[in-house]
Amino acid sequence: MPVVRSPLAGQSAPPAGPAPPGATAPSLTHLVLIPSYNPGTLVLDTVHAARAHWNPVWVVVDGSTDGSAEALRAMAALDSGLRVLVLGRNSGKGAAIRHGARAAHDAGYTHVLTMDSDTQHPAALIGHFMAASQADPPALILGEPRFDASAPALRVHARKLCNWWVNCETLWAGIHDSLFGFRVYPLAPLLAVMRRRVWMRRFDFDAECAVRLCWRGLPLHNLPAPVRYLRADEGGVSHFNYWRDNALLTWMHLRLLPEALWRLPVLLRRRGCVARL
């Protein structure tokens, strides 16, 4: 499948090409779900890489204004393994994943692997993560990031603090990294934890979702995955806002900690059962 350049670059889609090697047989249970907000042409590279390793791949365009929706639709017109869902306004990463997850569930799928649209996550590991999910369908498959020198030091250290609070809220049940979005979710429990809550719609999605799924008793499997941060001169795009998003995470922990205390007897009993195994 050829890479289709964005209309932002003033280029039209090339003629249809063959499907990516290894991605021609569609899964009936697992799909790749990519939430996307103004990533520029990086989303096209991400989708191309994902399609080379899995079929099907769905993209939820979360109110993007950069022309990427049109480019993705051009891609989908040439590839039956790609579906594009477009939201009229930006609602946040969690809201975009919820929209795609509901559509996937309605279509009969049971699991989604989520990944970012900016080439940060390793598409080459999609098959490995999907295989882990297929081997233990009730489990939450968590990516454990392996950072290189491209990772901003401030963000690497700040996530350690968030991870510490998440471990407190789950009694160190096995969430090695709470913010890394390269994961495989079972759809039924994912939709259940989001159904009656107004939060988990933006940057708080990854961490709170991991905590709540852990509280529901899902088995947790952590798999290492390299992370690559692109510099601005390489086309890197980040919508992370230090003050806004850290305030959102702080509010999340203030909400989760009292609930964790209320759940403490169950968490302690579960820890005791695990220790005896």
Phi, psi and omega in degrees: 000119183288152174287130179261118182284149185293146172301342176300328180276001178075025183241148179263166181290140176284171178299158180297143177238182180290157176295153181298146177301138176079359184242018186274335181266110185287140172284144177264355184237324187243135173225160174269130181240121185241106171284141187217129176222110176046054178269358186068213184285351180300327181296329179292320176294321179298313181295318179300316179294318180296319180292336177290344184239352181203155176213120011262167174235129176243142176240133173253109178277112189266069178069029181296147179240016186258010181083001183291333179298317180295319179296320180292322176297323176296320176298313183296330179295339181257358188216112181289347179273001182241131175235139182241124175250134185239124174266141186290334179219158181291124183240351180108157183302313182298320179295321179295317178295319178299317180298312180293324180294320178295318178296320179295317179298317179296332180274359176100003178281156182247341184216150172228140168262123180261143176210154181286161186265005189252021180069010181288327185266151189276098180301331182296343181263003181304311182299321179296316179292320178296321179296320177297321178292318180294332178285335180216077188303327180288348190279154168265120181264112186256132171283137175249107191292143172245105186274146173250192185293347181283346184285130177298126185300321182298318181288326178296316181287324181295324181291334176298323178294315178298319179296323179296316178295320178298321177295323175298317184289342181240007182055044176054049184282347177130018174271103184284328175215123187270348188249353183279120189272004179273096190213162169244121180255134162291130190291319185300309178291328176301310180293328180295318183285341180265347193297316188251019183238140181270348179268197182062030183253344182233228186293343179281355187299306189301312185290312183293323179296318179298317180298311185292325177290325174297316178301328179286353176092015179294138171299145182242128175236127180254126180238134181292145180209128178289149180238138180234124175258126177271139173287164180300322180288348176264004181095008182298138181232130176227132176254013178289128176248116189304311185284312182297311187285327174290326174296321178296319179292322178299315178297324178299313181294325177296331177280322186282325185300312177300323179291325177296321178296320178295327181272001189305316179302318179293318181296319179294319179296319179294320177297321178296320178296319179295320182296329181281345181287000000 
